[in-house]
Amino acid sequence: MTDVRVRFAPSPTGMFHVGSARAALFNWAVAMQSGGRFILRIEDTDATRNRPEWTEGIISALDWIGINGTNPVFEGPYFQSAYEPQHREAVAKLLADGKAYFCDCTREQVQERTGSKDKGYDGYCRGRGLTAGAVRFRTPDEGVTVVEDLVRGRVEFPNNAQEDFVIARSDGSPLYVLANAVDDITQGITHVARGEEHLPNAARQELLWPALGATPPVWAHLPVIVNEQRKKLSKRRDKVALEDYRAEGYLPEAMVNYLMLLGWGPGEDREIMPWSEMAPLFRLEDVNPSNAFFDEKKLRAFNGEYIRALPLETFEERCVPYLDPSWDRELFSKVAALAQTRISVLSEIRQNVDFLFLEEPVFDQASWDKAMKNSPVEILTDYLQRLESVSWDPESLKQALEEVGVAHGLKLGKAQAPVRVAITGRTVGLPLFESIEVLGRERIQDRLRAALARLRG
């Protein structure tokens, strides 16, 4: 199927939505497995709703998830505004063929005639022979318009329930429904996979394509992505911007893996799976039409799995943007393997290792109160004394604290809590005794003395 041509056609109206990323990946998979083409088209005709930086953001976000011009499958970006001459030609053709007509009705006039805000246009201008105004497509009075959808099956739209919809404004500029169809026809699009919210548009475009002399594409309307309350993901309410996840330290390979599972699965209960294995298995026909739940906790777990699977050197490099430039990279390398097993997103690396590089650990009142509530002065004092002569390796350091704990009737977990907070500033973090080894005898002693001074007031 080398003639397959899919497209991803976002509008540059803000941050890049994870739902858009999912749609792009599904289209990318179809193009890759068929040897076809993936067309990126920026729908930029509404000047009031788009900015150049948002277009750049779309291209950057797609590149982050592996969709870019380094693969010959990719074409673009094209811009819808460049196709305005074809849009106007299409409107003129539909008018000349009697499949569209001019209309000068205002919304208020239509409502006055129909007696309702909810009823559609009443066809008032169909026979008036106007030569100016907005342009409406003449919808058939009888029968049904059928959208054969790979995801949703056969969907029927009774024509008598569809109004004569506007395809161009009175100034001649096209509306989305026409521009989108003309662009797809011009670019030879064979498959349109997009969000479920566009299904009503598909009914209109199913009429427009033949009216413009073209065969409609294969349709696939993807399920809505919902939040924990099973409400559609919203930019106002939910964390939906791909850029935010990228900045937080999610890996692109983990994000791709997770997004591909929103409405589809490779079977055999497999979930953690690289793109190279998922893409050949993907079929639009296998997409589940039910709403897909975006579970950030599950995404976070996926990301942790991918982080732990990174080669250590790669992990260190990916952590660099989240570390202070002044921090000693060699010192970081000594604990990188320990940190790799404990973080779920890369941005967590800083709070796990900052105690190594600061003169004194970050003071966290909640951690201090929790660890020091039983006034562990004797524990810290005895351990400080043992550190004068203990062998400086994790096992010996652990054994020394265990013995101090036994002397005070405490298990290791209870005994090490105040030591950890004194040294790292936090109740959780890297393995304690490996951290002590890396910090060195003198710095550890200084921190224990400082904690004792704070406890004694």
C-alpha positions as CSV (number, residue, x, y, z in Angstrom):
1,M,0.0,0.0,0.0
2,T,2.6,2.6,-1.1
3,D,-0.2,5.1,-2.0
4,V,-1.4,5.6,1.6
5,R,-1.2,9.3,2.6
6,V,-2.2,10.4,6.0
7,R,-2.1,13.8,7.5
8,F,-1.8,15.5,10.9
9,A,-3.4,19.0,10.7
10,P,-3.2,20.9,14.0
11,S,-4.1,24.5,14.6
12,P,-1.4,26.6,16.3
13,T,-3.6,27.8,19.2
14,G,-1.5,27.0,22.2
15,M,0.5,24.3,23.9
16,F,0.6,20.8,22.2
17,H,-2.1,18.6,23.7
18,V,-1.4,15.0,24.5
19,G,-4.5,14.0,22.6
20,S,-3.0,15.6,19.5
21,A,0.2,13.7,20.1
22,R,-1.7,10.5,20.3
23,A,-3.5,11.2,16.9
24,A,-0.1,12.1,15.3
25,L,1.4,8.9,16.5
26,F,-1.5,6.8,15.2
27,N,-1.1,8.5,11.8
28,W,2.7,8.1,11.9
29,A,2.3,4.3,12.5
30,V,-0.1,4.0,9.6
31,A,2.3,5.8,7.3
32,M,5.4,3.8,8.5
33,Q,3.8,0.4,8.1
34,S,2.3,1.1,4.7
35,G,5.4,2.8,3.2
36,G,3.1,5.8,2.6
37,R,3.4,9.4,3.6
38,F,2.7,11.4,6.7
39,I,1.8,15.0,5.9
40,L,2.1,17.7,8.5
41,R,-0.2,20.6,7.7
42,I,-0.6,23.6,10.0
43,E,-4.1,25.0,9.8
44,D,-3.2,28.6,10.3
45,T,-6.0,30.5,8.5
46,D,-7.5,32.0,11.7
47,A,-5.0,34.8,12.3
48,T,-6.6,35.7,15.6
49,R,-5.9,32.3,17.1
50,N,-2.4,31.4,16.0
51,R,1.1,32.6,16.7
52,P,4.4,31.6,15.1
53,E,5.8,30.4,18.4
54,W,2.9,27.9,18.7
55,T,3.7,26.6,15.2
56,E,7.3,26.1,16.3
57,G,6.0,24.4,19.4
58,I,4.1,21.9,17.4
59,I,7.1,21.1,15.2
60,S,9.3,20.8,18.3
61,A,6.9,18.6,20.1
62,L,6.5,16.2,17.2
63,D,10.2,16.0,16.8
64,W,10.5,15.1,20.5
65,I,8.3,12.1,20.0
66,G,10.2,11.0,16.8
67,I,8.0,12.5,14.1
68,N,10.3,14.6,11.9
69,G,11.9,15.0,8.5
70,T,14.7,12.7,9.2
71,N,12.4,9.9,8.0
72,P,11.4,10.0,4.3
73,V,7.8,9.2,5.3
74,F,7.5,12.7,6.6
75,E,6.3,15.6,4.4
76,G,5.9,19.2,5.4
77,P,5.2,21.3,7.2
78,Y,2.6,22.8,4.8
79,F,0.4,25.7,5.7
80,Q,-3.3,25.9,5.1
81,S,-3.1,29.6,4.3
82,A,-1.0,28.8,1.2
83,Y,-4.0,27.0,-0.3
84,E,-6.4,29.9,-0.2
85,P,-6.6,30.1,-4.0
86,Q,-7.7,26.5,-4.2
87,H,-10.3,27.2,-1.4
88,R,-11.8,30.0,-3.4
89,E,-11.8,28.0,-6.6
90,A,-13.7,25.2,-4.8
91,V,-16.3,27.7,-3.6
92,A,-16.7,29.1,-7.1
93,K,-17.1,25.6,-8.6
94,L,-19.8,24.6,-6.0
95,L,-21.7,27.8,-6.8
96,A,-21.4,27.3,-10.6
97,D,-22.6,23.7,-10.2
98,G,-25.6,24.7,-8.2
99,K,-24.4,22.8,-5.1
100,A,-23.9,26.0,-3.1
101,Y,-25.7,29.3,-2.9
102,F,-25.3,32.8,-1.4
103,C,-27.1,33.7,1.8
104,D,-27.4,37.0,3.6
105,C,-29.4,35.9,6.6
106,T,-28.2,36.9,10.1
107,R,-28.4,34.5,13.0
108,E,-31.1,36.6,14.6
109,Q,-33.2,36.4,11.4
110,V,-32.9,32.7,11.3
111,Q,-33.9,32.4,14.9
112,E,-36.9,34.7,14.4
113,R,-38.1,32.5,11.5
114,T,-37.6,29.2,13.2
115,G,-38.6,30.3,16.7
116,S,-35.6,28.6,18.2
117,K,-31.9,29.0,18.9
118,D,-31.4,25.3,18.5
119,K,-32.9,24.7,15.1
120,G,-30.6,24.9,12.2
121,Y,-30.7,27.0,9.1
122,D,-34.1,26.8,7.3
123,G,-33.0,27.1,3.7
124,Y,-34.6,30.5,3.2
125,C,-32.0,31.7,0.6
126,R,-32.0,28.6,-1.5
127,G,-34.1,30.1,-4.3
128,R,-33.5,33.8,-3.8
129,G,-30.8,34.0,-6.5
130,L,-28.5,36.2,-4.4
131,T,-25.1,37.1,-5.9
132,A,-23.3,38.0,-2.6
133,G,-23.2,37.0,1.0
134,A,-22.0,34.0,2.9
135,V,-21.9,30.7,0.9
136,R,-23.9,27.7,2.0
137,F,-23.6,24.1,0.7
138,R,-26.9,22.7,-0.5
139,T,-27.4,19.6,1.6
140,P,-29.7,16.9,0.1
141,D,-33.3,17.0,1.4
142,E,-33.7,13.2,1.6
143,G,-31.7,10.1,2.4
144,V,-28.8,9.7,4.7
145,T,-25.1,10.5,4.6
146,V,-23.1,7.5,5.6
147,V,-19.6,7.7,7.2
148,E,-17.9,4.3,7.1
149,D,-15.5,4.6,10.0
150,L,-12.7,2.1,10.8
151,V,-13.2,2.8,14.5
152,R,-16.8,3.6,14.9
153,G,-18.3,1.4,12.2
154,R,-21.2,2.6,10.0
155,V,-22.5,6.0,11.2
156,E,-25.6,7.4,9.5
157,F,-26.6,11.1,9.4
158,P,-30.1,11.8,8.1
159,N,-29.9,14.5,5.5
160,N,-33.1,16.2,6.7
161,A,-31.4,16.8,10.0
162,Q,-28.4,18.4,8.5
163,E,-28.7,22.1,7.7
164,D,-27.2,23.8,4.6
165,F,-23.9,24.6,6.3
166,V,-21.7,27.6,5.6
167,I,-18.6,27.0,3.6
168,A,-17.4,30.6,3.1
169,R,-17.8,33.9,4.8
170,S,-19.2,36.9,3.0
171,D,-15.7,38.2,2.4
172,G,-14.9,34.9,0.5
173,S,-12.7,33.4,3.1
174,P,-13.4,29.7,3.6
175,L,-14.5,28.0,6.8
176,Y,-12.7,25.0,8.3
177,V,-15.1,22.4,6.9
178,L,-14.4,23.4,3.3
179,A,-10.7,24.3,3.6
180,N,-10.0,21.0,5.4
181,A,-11.6,19.0,2.6
182,V,-10.0,21.0,-0.2
183,D,-6.5,20.6,1.4
184,D,-7.0,16.9,1.8
185,I,-8.1,16.5,-1.8
186,T,-5.2,18.7,-3.0
187,Q,-2.6,16.7,-1.0
188,G,-4.1,13.4,-2.0
189,I,-5.0,12.3,1.5
190,T,-6.3,8.7,1.5
191,H,-6.9,8.2,5.3
192,V,-8.1,10.7,7.9
193,A,-7.5,9.6,11.5
194,R,-8.5,12.3,13.9
195,G,-10.4,13.0,17.1
196,E,-14.0,11.8,17.7
197,E,-15.2,15.4,18.0
198,H,-14.7,15.8,14.2
199,L,-17.2,13.0,13.3
200,P,-20.0,15.5,12.5
201,N,-17.6,17.3,10.2
202,A,-17.0,14.0,8.4
203,A,-20.7,13.9,7.5
204,R,-20.3,17.3,5.8
205,Q,-17.0,16.4,4.2
206,E,-18.5,13.2,2.9
207,L,-20.9,15.4,0.9
208,L,-18.2,17.9,-0.1
209,W,-15.6,15.5,-1.5
210,P,-17.9,14.1,-4.3
211,A,-19.3,17.5,-5.0
212,L,-15.7,18.6,-5.7
213,G,-15.1,15.5,-7.9
214,A,-13.1,13.4,-5.4
215,T,-13.6,10.1,-3.6
216,P,-13.8,10.6,0.2
217,P,-10.9,9.2,2.3
218,V,-11.0,6.3,4.7
219,W,-12.3,7.7,8.0
220,A,-11.1,6.8,11.5
221,H,-12.4,8.9,14.4
222,L,-10.3,8.2,17.6
223,P,-11.8,7.9,21.0
224,V,-11.9,10.8,23.5
225,I,-9.2,10.9,26.1
226,V,-10.6,11.4,29.6
227,N,-9.3,12.2,33.1
228,E,-9.8,10.4,36.3
229,Q,-13.3,11.7,36.6
230,R,-14.0,10.4,33.1
231,K,-14.3,13.9,31.8
232,K,-12.7,14.9,28.5
233,L,-9.2,16.2,29.1
234,S,-9.3,20.0,29.3
235,K,-6.5,22.6,29.0
236,R,-8.3,24.6,31.7
237,R,-8.5,21.7,34.2
238,D,-6.0,19.0,33.4
239,K,-2.3,18.7,32.7
240,V,-2.4,18.1,29.0
241,A,0.5,20.0,27.4
242,L,3.2,17.7,26.0
243,E,5.7,20.4,26.7
244,D,5.0,20.2,30.5
245,Y,5.7,16.5,30.6
246,R,8.9,17.0,28.6
247,A,10.0,19.7,31.0
248,E,9.3,17.5,34.0
249,G,11.6,14.9,32.7
250,Y,9.4,12.3,31.0
251,L,11.3,10.4,28.3
252,P,10.0,10.6,24.8
253,E,10.1,6.8,24.4
254,A,8.0,6.3,27.5
255,M,5.5,9.0,26.4
256,V,5.2,7.4,22.9
257,N,4.7,3.9,24.4
258,Y,2.0,5.2,26.7
259,L,0.1,7.3,24.2
260,M,0.0,4.4,21.8
261,L,-2.0,2.5,24.4
262,L,-4.7,5.1,24.7
263,G,-7.4,3.2,22.8
264,W,-5.2,0.5,21.3
265,G,-3.1,-2.4,22.5
266,P,-0.6,-4.8,20.9
267,G,-2.3,-7.8,22.5
268,E,-1.0,-10.6,24.8
269,D,-1.3,-8.1,27.7
270,R,1.9,-6.4,26.6
271,E,2.4,-2.8,27.6
272,I,6.1,-1.8,27.9
273,M,7.1,-2.0,24.3
274,P,9.4,0.1,22.1
275,W,8.0,2.0,19.1
276,S,9.9,-0.2,16.6
277,E,7.8,-3.2,17.8
278,M,4.5,-1.4,18.2
279,A,4.3,0.4,14.9
280,P,4.2,-2.7,12.7
281,L,1.4,-4.1,14.8
282,F,-0.8,-1.1,14.8
283,R,-4.1,-1.1,12.9
284,L,-6.8,1.6,12.9
285,E,-9.4,-1.1,12.8
286,D,-8.2,-2.4,16.2
287,V,-8.7,1.0,18.0
288,N,-11.3,0.7,20.7
289,P,-14.1,3.3,20.3
290,S,-14.6,3.6,24.1
291,N,-13.1,6.6,25.9
292,A,-9.4,6.2,26.8
293,F,-8.4,7.1,30.4
294,F,-5.2,9.2,30.6
295,D,-3.7,7.8,33.8
296,E,-0.8,10.0,34.8
297,K,0.2,7.6,37.6
298,K,0.6,4.8,35.0
299,L,2.5,7.1,32.7
300,R,4.8,7.9,35.6
301,A,5.3,4.2,36.2
302,F,6.1,3.6,32.5
303,N,8.6,6.4,32.7
304,G,10.3,4.9,35.7
305,E,10.7,1.6,33.8
306,Y,12.3,3.4,30.8
307,I,14.6,5.4,33.1
308,R,15.9,2.2,34.7
309,A,16.4,0.6,31.3
310,L,18.7,3.4,30.1
311,P,22.5,2.7,29.9
312,L,24.1,4.4,32.8
313,E,26.0,6.8,30.7
314,T,22.8,7.8,28.8
315,F,21.0,8.3,32.1
316,E,23.7,10.6,33.3
317,E,23.5,12.7,30.1
318,R,19.8,13.0,30.3
319,C,20.0,14.2,33.9
320,V,22.3,17.0,33.0
321,P,19.6,19.6,32.2
322,Y,18.2,19.1,35.7
323,L,21.5,19.5,37.6
324,D,23.2,22.8,38.6
325,P,26.0,23.5,36.1
326,S,28.4,24.1,38.9
327,W,28.0,20.6,40.4
328,D,30.9,18.2,40.0
329,R,29.9,15.7,37.3
330,E,32.5,13.1,38.6
331,L,30.9,13.2,42.0
332,F,27.4,12.8,40.4
333,S,28.7,9.8,38.5
334,K,29.5,8.1,41.8
335,V,25.8,8.0,42.8
336,A,24.1,8.0,39.3
337,A,23.5,4.3,39.4
338,L,21.9,4.5,42.8
339,A,19.7,7.4,41.7
340,Q,18.6,5.7,38.5
341,T,16.7,3.0,40.4
342,R,14.8,5.6,42.5
343,I,13.4,8.3,40.3
344,S,10.4,8.2,38.0
345,V,11.0,11.4,36.2
346,L,14.3,13.1,35.5
347,S,13.4,16.3,37.4
348,E,13.5,14.2,40.6
349,I,17.2,13.8,40.3
350,R,18.0,17.2,41.8
351,Q,16.3,16.5,45.1
352,N,18.0,13.1,45.3
353,V,21.5,14.3,44.9
354,D,21.6,18.0,45.9
355,F,22.9,17.1,49.4
356,L,26.2,16.0,47.8
357,F,27.0,19.5,46.4
358,L,25.6,21.9,49.0
359,E,27.6,23.3,51.9
360,E,24.8,22.0,54.1
361,P,21.7,20.0,53.2
362,V,18.4,21.7,52.3
363,F,16.4,22.2,55.5
364,D,12.9,20.7,55.2
365,Q,10.9,21.4,58.3
366,A,8.5,18.5,57.8
367,S,11.3,16.0,57.4
368,W,13.1,17.4,60.4
369,D,10.0,17.2,62.6
370,K,9.3,13.7,61.6
371,A,12.8,12.3,62.1
372,M,13.7,14.3,65.2
373,K,10.5,14.1,67.2
374,N,12.0,11.7,69.7
375,S,15.0,13.9,70.3
376,P,17.7,11.5,69.0
377,V,20.6,13.3,70.5
378,E,22.1,10.2,71.9
379,I,21.8,8.3,68.6
380,L,23.5,11.0,66.7
381,T,26.2,11.5,69.3
382,D,27.1,7.8,69.6
383,Y,27.1,7.4,65.8
384,L,29.3,10.5,65.4
385,Q,31.7,8.9,67.9
386,R,31.8,5.6,66.0
387,L,32.6,7.4,62.8
388,E,35.9,8.5,64.1
389,S,37.4,5.0,63.6
390,V,35.0,2.9,61.5
391,S,36.1,1.6,58.1
392,W,34.8,3.9,55.4
393,D,32.7,1.5,53.4
394,P,28.8,1.0,53.2
395,E,28.8,-2.3,55.1
396,S,30.9,-1.0,58.0
397,L,29.0,2.2,58.2
398,K,25.7,0.3,58.3
399,Q,27.0,-2.1,61.0
400,A,28.1,0.8,63.2
401,L,24.7,2.3,63.1
402,E,23.0,-1.0,63.7
403,E,25.1,-1.4,66.8
404,V,24.2,2.1,68.0
405,G,20.6,1.3,67.5
406,V,20.7,-1.9,69.4
407,A,22.4,-0.1,72.3
408,H,19.3,2.2,72.5
409,G,16.7,-0.5,71.8
410,L,16.0,0.6,68.2
411,K,16.0,-1.3,64.9
412,L,18.1,0.1,62.0
413,G,15.1,1.8,60.3
414,K,14.4,3.9,63.4
415,A,18.0,4.6,64.1
416,Q,18.9,5.7,60.6
417,A,16.0,8.2,60.2
418,P,17.6,11.1,62.2
419,V,21.0,10.3,60.6
420,R,19.5,10.5,57.1
421,V,17.8,13.8,57.7
422,A,20.9,15.3,59.4
423,I,23.0,14.3,56.3
424,T,20.6,14.7,53.4
425,G,17.9,17.0,54.7
426,R,15.2,14.6,53.7
427,T,13.5,11.4,55.0
428,V,13.8,9.6,51.7
429,G,16.5,9.5,49.1
430,L,19.5,7.5,47.9
431,P,20.8,4.5,50.0
432,L,22.1,6.1,53.2
433,F,25.4,4.3,53.7
434,E,26.5,4.6,50.1
435,S,25.7,8.3,50.4
436,I,27.8,8.6,53.6
437,E,30.7,6.9,51.9
438,V,30.6,9.4,48.9
439,L,30.3,12.5,51.1
440,G,33.4,11.5,53.1
441,R,34.2,11.3,56.8
442,E,34.8,15.0,57.5
443,R,31.6,16.3,55.8
444,I,29.5,13.7,57.5
445,Q,30.9,14.6,60.9
446,D,30.2,18.3,60.2
447,R,26.6,17.6,59.4
448,L,26.0,15.4,62.4
449,R,27.5,18.1,64.6
450,A,25.3,20.7,63.0
451,A,22.2,18.6,63.6
452,L,23.1,18.1,67.2
453,A,23.6,21.9,67.7
454,R,20.1,22.5,66.2
455,L,18.6,19.9,68.5
456,R,20.2,21.4,71.6
457,G,19.1,24.8,70.6
